Amino acid sequence: MDHRQSEKLKEIMLGDATLAILEQQRPLNPASLIQELRALAARQTDEARRKACLAAIREIRSAQMNSGDGMTRRSANDDNVIH
């Protein structure tokens, strides 16, 4: 499988995880995505799909490390407490 196909499969698995979270009406955040991707990976019989789940987990963790948790916090006196 070439890089482009691997990237596309990773995006598909990330989309599947996102949809599962939304359908269950759970909060959508990096932790829930990682949890759902782990569950998806554990259920996979196709090795490429399992690896795509793990690659998506690595990407989420990398993004978290590069930008914190992606949320900025402001004081309680500010109109925008969390964005």
PyMOL commands that set and color helices and strands:
alter all, ss='L'
color gray80, all
select helices_A, chain A and resi 3-23+30-43+47-67
alter helices_A, ss='H'
color red, helices_A
deselect
rebuild
show_as cartoon
